[in-house]
Amino acid sequence: MTSERAKIIFNSRDERFKKPVGAVRSGTYLEICILVDEELRPTSASMIVIFDKENSSAAYKMEQDMSETALDGYICFKSGFKIEDTGLYWYEFEIVTEQGVLHAGRDAWNNRAVLSDDRVMWQQTVYKRSYPVPEWICGGVFYQIFVDRFNHSGAFVTMENKIIREDWGGMPEYRPNEEGRIVNNDFFGGNLQGIIEKLPYLESLGVTCLVLSPVFEAYSNHKYDTSDYSKIDSMFGTEQDFRQLCREAGERGMRVICDGVFSHTGADSIYFDKYGNYGGKGAYGHPDSPYRSWYYFYDNEQYETWWGIDTLPRVNKSEQSYINFICGKNGIARRWLKAGASGWRLDVVDELPSSFVKELAAAVKAEKPDSLLIGEVWEDASSKSAYDERKNYFEGDKLDSVMNYPFRNALIGFVHSGNAELIARTVSEILEFYPEEVVCCLMNVVGTHDTERILTAIGGARMNPGTPREVFAETRMNEQEKLLAIRKMKMAVVVQMTLPGVPCIYYGDEAGTEGYSDPFNRSCYPWDHEDHDLLNWYRKVIKIRRNNSVYKYGKYREIASIGGFYAFERYGDGQRIITAANCGNSEERMIIAGEWQDLLSNRVFKGNVTVCPGEIFLLAFRNL
């Protein structure tokens, strides 16, 4: 079998062709090299660059490098220039030949150079850090908690129009009420004191950062319908409880991150007060309210909502009084950092204008320079556009990092279907497009409050759109299905814990909790009913992660992504560790030089390693 000879050769992830590879700091000198088949009879070549912010283009002439003309029938063209302005750049190559002008772009799937109308341009991210990296999170482990369902401690709080559940572990209410509305008003009693009570457990697991669901006053159990940003919800405790949690977590080597819901408020809030529960000074029905300009009103008190949900009026994030309320010197962002928090996760950050995110970052960094600002982004965040705006999150003056949903999708595809090529490509693109400072604190999620539980995603029955909610509530894996799912999940955990970035555990995933999407993924932590085999696996792998510095700043190198076999190496600071996972149907072999020890089993390997279907190794190089 023969393949067609490449007419153009360029690899943006290889320093022979682009130096340095990946995202670069402002002021970096870029060196570019392409190889052109001499049979095309090229006479000249140029690099065409488009600056995203201004949609302006420039052509950089490439010089022929005569010292490289012996590359098996290829002619080498090189160029170099300094790149200053932060943001995104797009580039391709123009080659002038005796037959005419050719344009070479990137094959979207495999990053090869192609002469095709279907080509896309390569992406170059340029940034300039305004704030230091929060190094305390690098090499750590996130743990995301849905507060009402994690753990209860102390007396139950009763409130009007709220259902107190006494069946910890029962099915969250999913049915509409008599009016046909889902109101999320059932509470199992999870609270801040309950988290404090379980800090020893979280410490033993190896967690370094707690990511809380919203804890501020709100009607619902999820608290994304904020009533008062300045108060801890009484169902969860008090401000003193919050301060105690941050203090005692810090004593155990853990930080606490708050969930910032700044795109909308609750209709039942001090700011909107649609139902008159907050004194009648809210925006609804009161044109003279100090909060009126925060919202979008139309005739007859109609107002803009968040995705059509009338209990969530959308906020005007360009309104200066609202910006001051959140980002000002005495604003909400700084207030809870002063109370002990170490940063914020920004809910639906793509709905916040870049100018707002920039001011928010300035506020939190001024208050606490090592605070962490993470954004909820479901796609490739480096080139994210929303609401007619390129977000440019990673210029260096906005987010520290994001939730890595592309990684989640690729990892599930790998362990569920054996698609190694997809996860390898996803990881390579993230490492190319994201600055290394962003990658070191990237929140690598496999499950969240907005997704299926990872165990269900891997082994649960596939549901068609429109499936009745009763089916989701009743469907569970049988014993054999769950055993198979846990076996695959163990492989997913090892890959998650060893890739660049910071792994995030969604509470209860480590205990074997099942559940489809909201609200079935928000069930109670199964205290005293954990899957201890899976839980011990988490502890073991996290301990390996925490004990090896290569998982803090170590570099990444792909070894193989063939069929269902994915292998990569993390290296640096005198360490080398290979993750090798086989989710395929046939054995795969690796040739390794020297002696390596599997950190999962303590077995020693030399030379030839066979990885059978369903096996995963963490091979650490032994310097004998």
C-alpha positions as CSV (number, residue, x, y, z in Angstrom):
1,M,0.0,0.0,0.0
2,T,1.4,3.4,-1.0
3,S,0.3,6.9,0.1
4,E,0.3,10.0,-2.0
5,R,3.4,12.1,-1.5
6,A,2.8,15.2,0.6
7,K,3.1,18.4,-1.5
8,I,3.6,20.7,1.6
9,I,4.9,19.6,5.0
10,F,4.3,21.7,8.1
11,N,3.6,20.7,11.7
12,S,2.6,23.4,14.1
13,R,3.4,21.1,17.1
14,D,7.0,20.3,16.0
15,E,9.8,22.8,16.8
16,R,11.5,22.0,13.5
17,F,8.6,23.8,11.8
18,K,7.4,26.3,14.4
19,K,9.5,27.5,17.3
20,P,8.3,27.9,19.9
21,V,5.2,25.6,19.6
22,G,1.9,26.4,21.3
23,A,0.6,29.7,22.7
24,V,3.3,32.4,23.1
25,R,3.9,35.4,25.2
26,S,3.7,38.9,23.7
27,G,7.1,39.9,22.3
28,T,8.0,36.3,21.3
29,Y,10.1,35.8,18.1
30,L,8.4,33.1,16.0
31,E,10.4,31.0,13.6
32,I,8.5,29.2,10.8
33,C,9.6,26.6,8.3
34,I,7.7,24.8,5.6
35,L,8.8,22.1,3.1
36,V,7.5,22.3,-0.5
37,D,7.8,19.4,-2.9
38,E,10.3,20.5,-5.5
39,E,8.1,18.9,-8.3
40,L,5.8,21.9,-7.7
41,R,8.7,24.1,-8.9
42,P,8.1,26.8,-6.2
43,T,9.6,30.2,-6.9
44,S,8.6,31.9,-3.6
45,A,6.6,31.4,-0.5
46,S,4.8,33.7,2.1
47,M,3.1,33.3,5.4
48,I,-0.3,35.0,5.4
49,V,-1.3,36.1,8.9
50,I,-4.7,37.5,10.0
51,F,-5.0,39.4,13.3
52,D,-8.3,38.4,14.7
53,K,-9.2,41.6,16.6
54,E,-8.9,43.9,13.5
55,N,-9.4,41.3,10.8
56,S,-6.3,42.7,9.2
57,S,-3.8,40.6,7.3
58,A,-0.1,40.7,6.6
59,A,2.2,38.7,4.4
60,Y,5.6,37.6,5.6
61,K,8.0,36.7,2.9
62,M,9.8,33.3,3.5
63,E,13.3,32.9,2.4
64,Q,14.6,29.7,0.8
65,D,17.1,27.9,3.1
66,M,19.7,26.4,0.7
67,S,21.2,24.4,3.5
68,E,18.0,22.3,3.8
69,T,17.5,21.5,0.1
70,A,18.6,17.9,0.4
71,L,15.5,16.9,2.3
72,D,14.4,14.1,-0.1
73,G,13.2,16.3,-2.8
74,Y,11.7,19.1,-0.7
75,I,12.7,22.8,-0.7
76,C,12.7,24.6,2.7
77,F,11.3,28.1,3.1
78,K,11.8,29.9,6.4
79,S,10.5,33.1,8.0
80,G,10.8,34.8,11.4
81,F,9.2,37.8,13.1
82,K,8.2,39.1,16.5
83,I,4.6,39.0,17.5
84,E,3.4,41.7,20.0
85,D,-0.4,42.3,20.2
86,T,-2.3,39.8,22.4
87,G,-5.2,37.8,21.1
88,L,-5.6,35.3,18.3
89,Y,-3.9,35.1,14.9
90,W,-4.7,32.9,12.0
91,Y,-2.2,31.8,9.4
92,E,-1.7,29.8,6.2
93,F,0.9,29.7,3.5
94,E,1.0,31.0,-0.1
95,I,3.3,29.3,-2.5
96,V,4.1,30.8,-5.9
97,T,4.9,28.1,-8.5
98,E,5.5,28.1,-12.3
99,Q,1.9,26.7,-12.6
100,G,0.3,29.4,-10.4
101,V,-0.3,30.4,-6.8
102,L,-1.2,27.6,-4.3
103,H,-2.6,28.1,-0.8
104,A,-1.7,25.6,2.0
105,G,-3.8,25.4,5.1
106,R,-4.5,22.9,7.9
107,D,-6.4,19.7,7.7
108,A,-8.9,20.1,10.6
109,W,-8.6,16.5,11.8
110,N,-4.9,15.6,11.8
111,N,-3.1,19.0,11.7
112,R,-1.3,18.2,8.4
113,A,-0.8,20.9,5.7
114,V,-3.1,20.5,2.7
115,L,-3.7,22.1,-0.6
116,S,-7.5,22.1,-0.5
117,D,-10.6,24.3,-0.6
118,D,-11.6,22.5,2.7
119,R,-8.5,23.8,4.5
120,V,-8.7,25.9,7.7
121,M,-6.1,28.3,9.0
122,W,-3.7,27.5,11.9
123,Q,-4.4,29.3,15.2
124,Q,-1.8,31.2,17.2
125,T,-2.7,32.4,20.7
126,V,-0.7,35.4,22.0
127,Y,-0.9,36.5,25.7
128,K,0.7,38.7,28.3
129,R,0.2,37.7,31.9
130,S,-1.1,40.5,34.1
131,Y,-1.3,38.4,37.2
132,P,0.8,35.5,38.6
133,V,-0.4,32.0,38.3
134,P,-2.2,30.7,41.5
135,E,0.5,28.0,42.0
136,W,-1.3,26.5,44.9
137,I,-3.7,24.7,42.6
138,C,-1.1,23.3,40.2
139,G,-0.6,19.6,40.8
140,G,-3.7,19.5,43.1
141,V,-7.2,18.0,42.9
142,F,-10.5,19.9,42.7
143,Y,-13.7,18.5,44.4
144,Q,-17.0,20.0,43.3
145,I,-19.8,19.9,45.9
146,F,-23.5,20.4,45.4
147,V,-24.0,21.7,48.9
148,D,-27.6,20.5,49.7
149,R,-26.6,16.9,48.8
150,F,-23.1,16.4,50.3
151,N,-23.6,16.0,54.0
152,H,-25.9,17.3,56.8
153,S,-24.9,18.3,60.3
154,G,-26.9,19.8,63.1
155,A,-30.5,20.7,63.2
156,F,-32.7,20.9,60.1
157,V,-33.8,24.4,59.1
158,T,-37.5,24.7,58.1
159,M,-38.8,27.4,55.9
160,E,-42.1,28.2,54.3
161,N,-42.7,26.7,50.8
162,K,-39.7,24.5,51.1
163,I,-39.9,20.7,51.5
164,I,-37.5,19.2,54.0
165,R,-36.6,15.6,53.0
166,E,-35.9,13.1,55.8
167,D,-34.9,10.3,53.4
168,W,-31.2,11.1,52.8
169,G,-30.3,9.3,49.5
170,G,-33.9,9.4,48.2
171,M,-34.7,10.4,44.6
172,P,-34.6,14.2,44.1
173,E,-37.9,15.6,43.1
174,Y,-38.2,15.7,39.3
175,R,-41.9,16.1,38.7
176,P,-43.7,19.4,38.1
177,N,-46.0,20.8,40.8
178,E,-49.7,21.4,40.5
179,E,-49.0,24.4,38.3
180,G,-46.9,22.3,35.9
181,R,-43.6,24.0,37.1
182,I,-40.4,22.4,38.4
183,V,-39.5,24.6,41.4
184,N,-36.5,22.7,43.0
185,N,-37.8,23.3,46.5
186,D,-36.9,19.9,48.1
187,F,-34.0,20.0,50.5
188,F,-32.1,17.1,51.9
189,G,-30.3,19.3,54.5
190,G,-26.7,19.4,53.2
191,N,-25.0,22.4,54.7
192,L,-21.7,24.1,55.4
193,Q,-21.3,22.4,58.8
194,G,-21.8,19.1,57.0
195,I,-18.8,19.9,54.8
196,I,-16.7,20.9,57.8
197,E,-17.6,17.6,59.4
198,K,-16.3,15.7,56.3
199,L,-13.0,17.7,55.9
200,P,-11.0,14.7,57.3
201,Y,-12.5,12.5,54.6
202,L,-11.7,15.0,51.9
203,E,-8.2,15.4,53.2
204,S,-7.7,11.6,53.2
205,L,-8.9,11.5,49.6
206,G,-6.2,14.0,48.6
207,V,-8.4,17.0,47.7
208,T,-6.8,20.4,47.6
209,C,-9.6,22.7,46.5
210,L,-13.3,22.6,47.2
211,V,-15.6,24.1,44.5
212,L,-18.9,24.9,46.1
213,S,-22.2,25.2,44.3
214,P,-23.8,28.7,45.1
215,V,-24.2,29.2,48.8
216,F,-25.8,32.6,48.8
217,E,-29.4,33.3,49.7
218,A,-31.9,31.9,47.1
219,Y,-35.2,30.1,46.9
220,S,-34.2,26.9,45.2
221,N,-32.0,24.0,46.3
222,H,-29.5,24.7,43.6
223,K,-29.2,28.4,44.5
224,Y,-28.5,29.6,41.0
225,D,-31.5,32.0,41.4
226,T,-29.7,34.4,43.8
227,S,-31.8,36.4,46.2
228,D,-29.0,38.2,48.1
229,Y,-25.3,37.9,47.2
230,S,-24.3,39.4,50.5
231,K,-25.8,36.6,52.7
232,I,-25.2,32.9,53.1
233,D,-28.4,31.0,52.6
234,S,-29.9,30.0,56.0
235,M,-30.6,26.5,54.7
236,F,-26.8,26.1,54.5
237,G,-25.7,28.1,57.6
238,T,-24.2,31.4,58.4
239,E,-21.3,33.6,57.3
240,Q,-19.5,32.4,60.4
241,D,-20.0,28.8,59.1
242,F,-18.5,29.9,55.8
243,R,-15.5,31.5,57.5
244,Q,-15.0,28.4,59.6
245,L,-15.1,26.2,56.6
246,C,-12.5,28.2,54.8
247,R,-10.3,28.4,57.9
248,E,-10.4,24.7,58.8
249,A,-10.1,23.6,55.2
250,G,-6.9,25.8,54.9
251,E,-5.5,24.1,58.0
252,R,-5.8,20.8,56.1
253,G,-4.2,22.1,52.9
254,M,-7.4,22.9,51.1
255,R,-8.8,26.0,49.5
256,V,-12.5,27.0,48.9
257,I,-13.8,28.4,45.6
258,C,-17.2,30.1,45.4
259,D,-19.7,29.8,42.5
260,G,-20.3,33.2,40.9
261,V,-23.7,33.5,39.2
262,F,-23.5,37.0,37.7
263,S,-25.4,36.7,34.5
264,H,-28.9,36.6,36.1
265,T,-30.5,36.8,39.6
266,G,-33.6,35.3,41.0
267,A,-37.0,36.9,40.4
268,D,-37.6,36.3,44.1
269,S,-34.7,38.5,45.2
270,I,-33.9,41.8,46.9
271,Y,-32.9,43.1,43.5
272,F,-35.9,42.1,41.4
273,D,-38.6,41.3,44.1
274,K,-41.3,40.1,41.7
275,Y,-43.3,38.6,44.5
276,G,-42.9,41.3,47.1
277,N,-41.0,39.2,49.6
278,Y,-38.1,41.7,50.0
279,G,-39.9,44.9,50.9
280,G,-41.0,46.1,47.5
281,K,-37.9,48.0,46.5
282,G,-36.9,45.6,43.8
283,A,-36.9,46.4,40.1
284,Y,-40.1,44.6,39.2
285,G,-43.0,47.1,39.2
286,H,-40.9,49.9,40.5
287,P,-39.4,52.2,37.8
288,D,-37.7,54.2,40.5
289,S,-35.9,51.2,42.1
290,P,-32.1,51.5,42.4
291,Y,-31.9,48.1,40.7
292,R,-34.2,49.0,37.8
293,S,-31.3,49.6,35.4
294,W,-29.9,46.2,36.1
295,Y,-32.6,44.5,34.0
296,Y,-34.1,44.6,30.6
297,F,-37.8,45.7,30.9
298,Y,-40.4,46.1,28.1
299,D,-44.1,47.0,28.0
300,N,-46.3,45.7,30.8
301,E,-43.4,44.8,32.9
302,Q,-42.2,42.1,30.5
303,Y,-38.5,41.4,31.0
304,E,-35.7,39.4,29.5
305,T,-35.0,36.1,31.2
306,W,-32.2,33.6,31.2
307,W,-33.0,31.1,28.5
308,G,-36.8,31.6,28.9
309,I,-36.9,30.8,32.6
310,D,-39.1,33.5,34.2
311,T,-37.7,33.0,37.7
312,L,-34.2,34.0,36.3
313,P,-34.3,37.6,35.0
314,R,-31.2,38.4,32.9
315,V,-28.9,41.1,34.2
316,N,-27.4,44.0,32.1
317,K,-23.7,43.3,32.8
318,S,-22.8,46.6,31.1
319,E,-24.7,48.7,33.7
320,Q,-22.1,50.5,35.8
321,S,-24.0,50.3,39.1
322,Y,-24.1,46.5,38.7
323,I,-20.5,46.3,37.7
324,N,-19.6,48.3,40.9
325,F,-21.8,46.1,43.0
326,I,-20.0,43.0,41.9
327,C,-16.5,44.3,41.1
328,G,-16.1,47.4,43.2
329,K,-13.8,47.9,46.1
330,N,-16.5,46.8,48.5
331,G,-18.2,44.6,46.0
332,I,-19.4,41.0,46.2
333,A,-16.3,39.5,44.5
334,R,-14.0,40.9,47.1
335,R,-16.3,40.5,50.0
336,W,-16.2,36.7,50.0
337,L,-12.5,36.6,49.4
338,K,-12.1,38.6,52.6
339,A,-14.3,36.1,54.3
340,G,-11.9,33.3,53.4
341,A,-12.6,32.2,49.8
342,S,-9.7,31.7,47.4
343,G,-11.4,32.4,44.2
344,W,-14.5,32.1,42.0
345,R,-15.9,29.7,39.4
346,L,-17.9,31.9,37.0
347,D,-21.2,30.4,35.9
348,V,-21.9,30.7,32.1
349,V,-19.0,33.0,31.7
350,D,-19.6,33.4,28.0
351,E,-22.7,35.5,28.9
352,L,-20.5,38.0,30.7
353,P,-18.9,40.7,28.5
354,S,-15.2,40.5,28.3
355,S,-15.0,44.0,29.9
356,F,-16.9,42.7,32.9
357,V,-14.7,39.6,33.3
358,K,-11.6,41.9,33.0
359,E,-12.9,44.2,35.8
360,L,-13.8,41.1,37.9
361,A,-10.3,39.7,37.5
362,A,-8.8,43.0,38.5
363,A,-11.0,43.1,41.6
364,V,-10.2,39.6,42.8
365,K,-6.5,39.9,42.1
366,A,-6.3,43.2,43.9
367,E,-8.0,41.6,46.9
368,K,-6.1,38.4,46.9
369,P,-3.3,38.1,44.3
370,D,-3.2,34.3,44.4
371,S,-6.9,33.9,44.0
372,L,-8.2,31.6,41.2
373,L,-10.7,32.6,38.5
374,I,-12.2,29.7,36.6
375,G,-14.8,30.1,33.9
376,E,-17.5,27.7,32.8
377,V,-16.9,27.1,29.0
378,W,-18.2,24.0,27.2
379,E,-16.1,24.4,24.1
380,D,-12.5,25.2,23.1
381,A,-12.2,28.3,25.2
382,S,-9.2,29.8,23.4
383,S,-11.3,30.8,20.4
384,K,-14.7,31.1,22.0
385,S,-17.1,33.6,20.5
386,A,-20.5,34.5,22.0
387,Y,-22.9,37.4,21.8
388,D,-21.0,38.9,18.8
389,E,-17.8,39.0,20.8
390,R,-14.5,37.1,20.7
391,K,-13.9,36.4,24.3
392,N,-10.0,36.2,24.4
393,Y,-10.2,34.7,27.9
394,F,-6.5,33.8,27.8
395,E,-4.9,37.2,27.0
396,G,-3.6,37.3,30.6
397,D,-6.0,39.8,32.1
398,K,-9.2,37.8,32.5
399,L,-9.6,34.1,33.4
400,D,-6.8,32.0,35.0
401,S,-8.4,28.9,33.4
402,V,-11.6,27.1,32.5
403,M,-13.6,24.0,33.0
404,N,-12.3,21.5,30.5
405,Y,-15.5,20.0,29.0
406,P,-13.8,19.0,25.7
407,F,-11.6,16.7,27.7
408,R,-14.6,15.1,29.4
409,N,-16.3,14.3,26.1
410,A,-13.1,12.8,24.6
411,L,-12.3,10.8,27.7
412,I,-15.8,9.3,27.8
413,G,-15.5,8.5,24.1
414,F,-12.2,6.8,24.8
415,V,-13.2,4.5,27.6
416,H,-16.7,3.8,26.3
417,S,-15.9,3.2,22.6
418,G,-12.1,2.9,22.4
419,N,-11.6,6.1,20.4
420,A,-8.0,6.9,21.2
421,E,-7.6,9.2,18.3
422,L,-10.2,11.6,19.5
423,I,-8.8,12.0,23.0
424,A,-5.2,12.4,21.7
425,R,-6.3,15.0,19.2
426,T,-8.3,16.9,21.9
427,V,-5.4,17.0,24.3
428,S,-3.0,18.1,21.6
429,E,-5.2,20.9,20.5
430,I,-5.7,22.2,24.1
431,L,-2.0,22.1,24.7
432,E,-1.4,24.0,21.4
433,F,-4.1,26.7,21.9
434,Y,-4.0,27.3,25.6
435,P,-1.1,29.1,27.4
436,E,0.9,26.7,29.7
437,E,-0.1,28.9,32.7
438,V,-3.8,28.2,31.8
439,V,-3.1,24.5,31.4
440,C,-1.5,24.1,34.8
441,C,-4.7,25.1,36.5
442,L,-7.2,23.7,34.0
443,M,-10.2,22.1,35.7
444,N,-10.4,18.7,34.1
445,V,-14.0,17.6,34.7
446,V,-15.5,14.2,34.0
447,G,-18.8,14.9,35.7
448,T,-20.6,18.0,37.0
449,H,-23.9,19.2,38.3
450,D,-24.8,19.8,34.6
451,T,-23.9,16.4,33.2
452,E,-24.7,12.8,33.6
453,R,-22.7,11.1,36.4
454,I,-19.5,9.7,34.9
455,L,-20.4,6.2,35.8
456,T,-23.8,6.5,34.0
457,A,-22.1,8.2,31.0
458,I,-19.7,5.2,30.7
459,G,-22.1,2.3,31.4
460,G,-25.7,3.5,31.6
461,A,-28.4,2.9,29.0
462,R,-28.4,5.4,26.2
463,M,-31.5,7.5,26.3
464,N,-33.3,9.1,23.2
465,P,-34.3,12.7,23.2
466,G,-37.8,13.1,24.7
467,T,-37.5,10.1,27.0
468,P,-39.9,10.7,29.9
469,R,-38.3,11.8,33.1
470,E,-39.8,8.8,34.9
471,V,-37.6,6.6,32.8
472,F,-34.5,8.5,33.9
473,A,-35.6,8.2,37.5
474,E,-36.1,4.4,37.4
475,T,-33.2,3.3,35.2
476,R,-30.2,1.8,37.0
477,M,-27.5,-0.5,35.9
478,N,-27.7,-4.1,36.9
479,E,-24.9,-5.7,38.9
480,Q,-23.0,-6.9,35.8
481,E,-23.4,-3.6,34.0
482,K,-22.1,-1.7,37.0
483,L,-19.1,-3.9,37.4
484,L,-18.1,-3.3,33.8
485,A,-18.7,0.4,34.1
486,I,-16.6,0.7,37.2
487,R,-13.8,-1.2,35.5
488,K,-13.9,1.3,32.7
489,M,-14.2,4.2,35.1
490,K,-11.0,3.1,36.9
491,M,-9.2,3.6,33.6
492,A,-10.8,7.0,33.1
493,V,-9.7,8.1,36.6
494,V,-6.1,7.2,35.9
495,V,-6.1,9.1,32.6
496,Q,-7.9,12.0,34.2
497,M,-5.4,12.2,37.1
498,T,-2.3,12.0,34.9
499,L,-3.0,14.4,32.0
500,P,-1.9,18.0,32.1
501,G,-4.3,20.1,34.2
502,V,-6.0,19.6,37.5
503,P,-8.6,16.8,37.8
504,C,-11.9,17.6,39.3
505,I,-14.1,15.0,41.2
506,Y,-17.8,15.6,41.3
507,Y,-18.9,14.7,44.8
508,G,-20.0,11.0,45.0
509,D,-18.4,10.0,41.7
510,E,-15.6,8.4,43.8
511,A,-18.2,6.4,45.7
512,G,-19.9,4.9,42.6
513,T,-23.0,7.2,42.4
514,E,-25.2,6.8,39.3
515,G,-27.5,9.4,37.7
516,Y,-28.6,10.9,34.5
517,S,-28.8,14.7,34.0
518,D,-30.3,17.3,36.4
519,P,-31.8,16.5,38.9
520,F,-30.8,12.8,38.8
521,N,-27.1,13.7,38.9
522,R,-27.7,15.7,42.1
523,S,-28.5,12.9,44.5
524,C,-27.1,12.7,48.0
525,Y,-23.6,11.4,48.8
526,P,-24.0,7.7,49.7
527,W,-22.4,7.8,53.2
528,D,-22.0,4.2,54.5
529,H,-23.0,2.8,51.1
530,E,-19.9,3.7,49.1
531,D,-18.3,1.4,46.6
532,H,-15.1,1.0,48.6
533,D,-13.2,-0.7,45.8
534,L,-13.7,2.4,43.6
535,L,-13.1,4.8,46.5
536,N,-9.8,3.1,47.3
537,W,-8.8,3.2,43.7
538,Y,-9.3,7.0,43.7
539,R,-7.2,7.3,46.9
540,K,-4.5,5.2,45.4
541,V,-4.3,7.1,42.1
542,I,-4.5,10.6,43.8
543,K,-1.7,9.6,46.1
544,I,0.4,8.7,43.1
545,R,-0.5,12.1,41.5
546,R,0.3,14.0,44.7
547,N,3.6,12.2,45.3
548,N,5.1,12.9,41.8
549,S,6.0,16.4,40.9
550,V,5.8,15.6,37.1
551,Y,2.1,16.0,37.4
552,K,2.5,19.6,38.6
553,Y,4.5,21.2,35.7
554,G,5.7,18.2,33.7
555,K,5.5,18.3,29.9
556,Y,3.3,16.0,27.8
557,R,4.3,13.7,24.9
558,E,2.0,11.5,23.0
559,I,3.4,8.0,22.5
560,A,0.5,6.2,20.7
561,S,-3.2,6.7,19.8
562,I,-4.1,3.6,17.7
563,G,-7.5,2.1,17.8
564,G,-8.4,1.7,21.5
565,F,-4.8,2.2,22.7
566,Y,-3.7,5.6,24.1
567,A,-0.3,6.1,25.7
568,F,1.4,9.3,26.7
569,E,4.4,10.4,28.8
570,R,4.7,13.1,31.4
571,Y,8.3,14.2,31.9
572,G,10.4,16.8,33.6
573,D,12.4,17.6,36.8
574,G,14.2,14.2,36.4
575,Q,11.0,12.2,36.2
576,R,9.4,10.2,33.4
577,I,6.0,8.4,33.8
578,I,4.0,6.8,31.0
579,T,0.3,6.3,31.1
580,A,-0.7,3.4,28.9
581,A,-4.4,2.5,28.6
582,N,-6.0,-0.1,26.3
583,C,-9.7,0.4,25.8
584,G,-9.7,-1.7,22.6
585,N,-10.2,-5.3,21.7
586,S,-6.7,-6.5,21.0
587,E,-3.4,-6.4,22.9
588,E,-0.9,-3.6,22.1
589,R,2.8,-3.6,22.6
590,M,5.2,-0.8,23.6
591,I,9.0,-1.0,23.3
592,I,10.6,0.8,26.2
593,A,14.3,1.4,26.9
594,G,15.5,0.8,30.4
595,E,13.7,-0.4,33.4
596,W,10.2,0.9,34.4
597,Q,8.0,0.2,37.4
598,D,4.2,0.2,37.2
599,L,3.0,2.5,40.1
600,L,-0.4,0.7,40.2
601,S,0.9,-2.8,40.6
602,N,4.6,-2.4,41.5
603,R,5.5,-4.8,38.6
604,V,8.8,-4.0,36.8
605,F,9.0,-4.0,33.0
606,K,12.0,-4.0,30.6
607,G,12.1,-3.7,26.9
608,N,8.7,-5.0,25.7
609,V,5.4,-4.2,27.4
610,T,2.2,-5.9,26.4
611,V,-1.0,-4.0,27.3
612,C,-4.0,-6.3,27.2
613,P,-7.6,-5.1,26.6
614,G,-8.9,-3.4,29.7
615,E,-5.4,-2.9,31.2
616,I,-3.8,0.4,32.3
617,F,-0.3,1.0,33.5
618,L,1.6,4.0,35.1
619,L,5.2,3.2,34.2
620,A,7.8,5.2,36.1
621,F,11.3,5.2,34.7
622,R,13.8,3.8,37.3
623,N,17.1,5.6,37.4
624,L,19.3,2.7,38.6
